Amino acid sequence: MRRVGFLAFVVWCAGIGAAQAATLPVRPNILWLIIEDACPDFGCYGNKSVRTPNIDQFATESRRFTRAFATASVCSPSRSAFMTGRDQTAIGAHHHRSHRQDGFHRPADVRLITERMREAGYFTVNLRSLPPELGFSGAAKTDWNFHDDGRAFDGDKWADLKGRQPFYAQLNFQQTHRPYRKAEDNPVDPASVDLPGYLADDPVIRADWAAYLDEVGRVDAKAGVVLRRLEQDGLRDNTAVFFSPTMVARISAAIRPPFPNSRGCATRSRRGCAPPMTRAAAPRTPPPSRSKWNDSTSRCSGCGSSSRSRMHR
């Protein structure tokens, strides 16, 4: 990816003007906070039961998205898509948790966003090791439905970020992945939750949804710690921060621009589930001709079922 193209993308996401972007001394860093399986159940999206003061504050400094969509409703196909910028059905990565032991590789023309960022001079990190005083570690999750050769990222340590700018870093939060845990202190009251219309109003479901909102609160607390540490390390003003889920029925996605005094906008999300940078990372390619499509059999590692599909080679 060319430097100019990447900078234009960040400028578009952040909502700043070209004249302001021209004054930037360096390329901005990117920190992508990825949460598991979450809907837009945050105070800034209108949920009155959840407690998300950090993300709500983050939203006042950010641009929020309402029409961002994923190409899958399951995490591993969704991750396979947003890391490549290609539909998982087009690259044979559409079955959940498939191709883990069969040596399946993505097509030769399909590249990871980290490979493109590395070519642009970025140090790429899938964060696992965080400062001890934060009290938790990153998941360093990949979960792709194609072979992972271990070279997708350059490192996994927060300590490397300040000295290796510009950086592209991902930090995965797994709290909102099942099983949910009810908060020990001041849990969400099941009677107060506003259930989605597709769920039955049942005490068991209300308790489950309340526990999910407790987990959203845990993510909020950790995200707040990370954002404060970013500022303490002197990285805030030159870092574009993305916050989004991997997938599900609805989305909460926000970007805080890395530039002081730039303004964001607030809007309400209804449905969809894709990080806003997914498509921008990959080059535009014409649809493949019929001769480039081959029949293939893919087997799910979870249930063992197999199905035939046509994938682009």
C-alpha positions in Angstrom: 0.0 0.0 0.0 1.4 3.4 -0.9 2.0 5.9 1.8 -0.2 8.5 0.1 -3.1 6.0 -0.3 -2.9 5.0 3.4 -2.7 8.5 4.6 -5.8 9.4 2.5 -7.6 6.5 4.1 -6.8 7.6 7.6 -7.8 11.2 6.7 -11.1 9.9 5.4 -11.8 7.9 8.5 -10.8 10.7 10.9 -12.9 13.3 9.1 -10.2 15.9 8.9 -9.3 18.2 6.1 -6.6 17.7 3.5 -4.8 20.9 4.6 -4.6 19.7 8.2 -3.3 16.3 7.0 -0.6 18.0 5.0 0.9 19.4 8.2 1.4 15.9 9.8 5.1 15.3 10.6 4.8 11.5 10.4 2.5 8.8 9.4 0.0 8.1 12.2 0.1 4.9 14.2 -3.0 2.6 14.2 -4.4 0.8 17.3 -7.3 -1.5 16.5 -9.3 -2.6 19.5 -11.3 -5.7 18.6 -14.0 -7.2 20.7 -15.7 -10.5 20.4 -19.3 -11.1 19.3 -20.7 -7.8 20.5 -23.7 -5.7 19.4 -23.8 -1.9 19.8 -24.8 -2.3 23.4 -23.0 0.8 24.8 -24.3 3.9 26.4 -23.3 6.0 23.4 -25.5 3.8 21.2 -28.5 4.3 23.5 -28.4 1.3 25.8 -29.5 2.4 29.2 -28.7 -0.7 31.1 -25.0 -1.2 30.3 -22.2 0.7 32.0 -19.6 1.9 29.5 -18.3 5.3 30.6 -14.9 4.8 28.8 -16.3 3.9 25.4 -19.0 6.6 25.8 -16.2 9.2 26.3 -14.3 7.7 23.5 -17.3 8.2 21.2 -17.4 11.9 21.9 -13.9 12.1 20.4 -14.6 9.8 17.5 -16.5 9.2 14.3 -19.1 6.5 14.7 -20.4 4.3 11.9 -24.0 3.1 11.4 -23.8 1.3 8.0 -20.8 -0.9 8.4 -21.5 -4.6 7.5 -19.6 -7.8 7.8 -19.7 -10.7 5.3 -20.2 -13.4 8.0 -22.0 -13.8 11.2 -19.4 -16.1 12.7 -16.0 -15.0 14.0 -13.4 -17.0 12.1 -14.9 -16.3 8.6 -15.3 -12.7 9.6 -11.7 -12.4 10.7 -10.6 -14.2 7.6 -12.4 -11.5 5.6 -11.4 -8.4 7.5 -7.7 -9.4 7.6 -7.6 -9.9 3.8 -10.2 -7.5 2.5 -11.8 -10.3 0.5 -15.1 -12.2 0.9 -14.4 -15.4 2.8 -16.6 -17.3 0.2 -14.2 -16.2 -2.5 -11.1 -17.5 -0.9 -12.4 -20.8 0.7 -12.4 -19.5 4.2 -16.2 -19.5 4.9 -16.6 -22.5 7.1 -16.1 -21.8 10.8 -12.9 -23.1 12.3 -12.0 -24.9 9.1 -8.6 -25.6 7.4 -6.7 -25.8 10.7 -4.8 -29.0 10.0 -5.0 -29.5 6.3 -2.4 -27.0 5.2 -4.9 -24.9 3.2 -3.3 -21.7 2.0 -5.1 -18.6 0.9 -4.9 -17.9 -2.9 -1.6 -16.3 -4.0 -3.1 -12.9 -4.8 -4.8 -12.6 -1.4 -2.7 -10.7 1.1 -3.1 -9.8 4.8 -3.5 -6.2 5.9 -0.4 -6.6 8.0 1.7 -7.6 4.9 0.6 -4.4 3.2 1.2 -2.3 6.3 4.7 -3.8 6.6 5.5 -2.8 3.1 4.4 0.7 3.9 7.0 0.9 6.7 4.7 -0.1 9.6 5.7 -2.3 12.5 2.9 -4.8 13.0 1.8 -6.1 16.4 -0.8 -8.6 17.6 -0.7 -7.6 21.2 -0.4 -10.2 23.9 2.2 -8.7 26.4 0.8 -5.6 28.0 2.3 -3.4 30.8 2.0 -5.4 34.0 0.3 -2.6 35.8 -2.7 -3.0 33.4 -3.5 -6.3 35.1 -4.4 -8.3 32.0 -2.9 -9.5 28.7 -4.1 -9.4 25.1 -5.4 -12.5 23.4 -3.2 -12.2 20.3 -5.9 -13.9 18.4 -5.8 -14.8 14.7 -8.5 -17.5 14.2 -8.3 -17.5 10.4 -9.6 -20.2 8.1 -6.4 -20.6 6.2 -2.8 -21.6 7.1 -1.1 -19.2 9.6 2.7 -19.4 9.1 3.4 -17.3 12.2 4.8 -14.4 10.2 1.7 -12.3 9.9 2.9 -9.9 12.7 6.3 -8.6 13.7 5.7 -8.8 17.4 3.2 -9.1 20.3 4.6 -6.6 23.0 3.2 -3.2 23.9 6.7 -2.3 25.1 7.8 -2.3 21.4 5.3 0.3 20.2 6.9 3.6 21.2 10.3 2.7 19.7 8.9 1.2 16.5 6.7 3.9 15.1 4.8 4.0 12.9 3.0 0.9 14.2 -0.1 -1.1 13.3 -1.4 -2.9 16.4 -4.4 -5.1 17.2 -5.6 -5.8 20.7 -8.3 -8.5 21.1 -10.8 -8.5 24.0 -12.5 -11.8 24.6 -14.8 -11.0 27.5 -17.9 -10.8 25.3 -17.4 -14.3 23.9 -19.4 -17.0 25.7 -19.6 -18.1 28.4 -20.8 -14.9 30.1 -20.0 -14.1 33.7 -22.3 -12.1 35.9 -20.6 -9.2 37.6 -19.8 -9.7 41.2 -20.3 -6.0 42.1 -23.3 -4.1 41.0 -24.4 -6.5 38.2 -26.9 -5.4 35.5 -30.5 -6.1 36.6 -32.1 -8.6 34.2 -35.4 -6.8 34.7 -34.0 -3.6 33.3 -32.5 -4.9 30.0 -34.1 -4.0 26.7 -34.1 -7.3 24.8 -33.8 -7.4 21.0 -37.1 -8.1 19.3 -35.9 -11.5 18.0 -35.5 -12.9 21.6 -38.3 -14.2 23.8 -39.0 -12.2 26.9 -38.1 -15.0 29.3 -36.3 -14.9 32.7 -33.5 -17.2 31.6 -32.9 -15.0 28.5 -33.0 -11.8 30.5 -30.4 -13.2 32.9 -28.2 -14.3 30.1 -28.5 -10.9 28.4 -27.7 -9.1 31.6 -24.6 -11.2 32.1 -23.6 -10.3 28.5 -23.9 -6.6 29.3 -21.8 -7.2 32.4 -19.1 -8.5 30.1 -19.5 -5.4 27.9 -18.8 -3.4 31.0 -15.6 -5.4 31.6 -14.5 -4.7 28.1 -15.2 -1.0 28.7 -13.0 -1.0 31.8 -10.1 -2.6 30.0 -10.4 -0.4 26.9 -10.3 2.6 29.2 -7.1 1.4 30.8 -5.5 0.9 27.4 -6.6 4.3 26.1 -5.2 6.0 29.2 -1.9 4.1 28.9 -1.7 5.2 25.2 -1.9 8.8 26.4 0.6 8.2 29.3 3.1 6.8 26.7 2.8 10.0 24.6 1.2 8.1 21.7 -2.3 9.4 21.7 -1.9 12.4 19.4 -0.4 10.4 16.6 -2.5 7.3 16.9 -5.7 6.5 15.1 -7.7 4.2 17.4 -10.3 1.9 15.9 -12.9 0.1 18.1 -15.1 -2.6 16.6 -16.4 -6.2 17.1 -15.5 -9.2 15.0 -19.1 -9.8 13.9 -22.7 -10.4 14.9 -26.1 -9.0 14.1 -25.3 -5.4 14.8 -22.2 -3.2 15.1 -20.7 -0.6 17.3 -17.7 0.9 15.4 -15.8 4.0 16.2 -12.6 5.7 15.2 -10.8 8.4 17.2 -8.7 10.5 14.9 -5.0 11.0 15.9 -5.2 14.7 15.6 -5.9 17.3 18.3 -9.0 19.5 17.9 -10.6 17.4 15.1 -14.3 16.8 15.4 -16.2 13.6 15.2 -19.9 12.8 14.6 -22.3 10.7 16.6 -25.0 8.5 15.0 -27.0 5.4 16.0 -26.2 1.9 14.7 -28.9 -0.6 13.7 -27.3 -3.6 12.3 -24.2 -4.9 10.5 -20.9 -6.0 11.8 -17.6 -5.1 10.1 -14.7 -2.9 11.2 -14.8 0.2 9.0 -11.2 -0.3 7.7 -11.9 -3.8 6.3 -12.4 -3.0 2.6 -10.0 -0.1 2.4 -7.0 -2.3 3.1 -7.2 -4.4 0.0 -6.7 -3.4 -3.6 -9.6 -3.4 -6.0 -9.6 -6.5 -8.2 -12.0 -7.5 -11.0 -14.2 -10.5 -10.4 -12.5 -13.7 -11.5 -13.4 -15.3 -14.7 -15.3 -18.6 -14.6 -12.2 -20.5 -15.6 -10.5 -19.4 -12.3 -13.1 -21.0 -10.1 -12.7 -24.6 -9.0 -14.9 -27.0 -7.1 -13.5 -27.9 -3.6 -14.5 -29.7 -0.5 -14.2 -28.0 2.8 -14.7 -29.7 6.2 -15.7 -28.0 9.4 -13.4 -28.9 12.3 -16.2 -28.3 14.8 -18.9 -30.6 13.6 -17.0 -32.6 11.0 -19.5 -31.9 8.2 -18.3 -31.3 4.7 -19.7 -29.4 1.8 -18.6 -28.7 -1.7 -18.0 -25.1 -2.7 -16.5 -23.1 -5.6 -13.6 -21.0 -4.6 -11.2 -18.7 -6.4 -7.8 -20.1 -7.0 
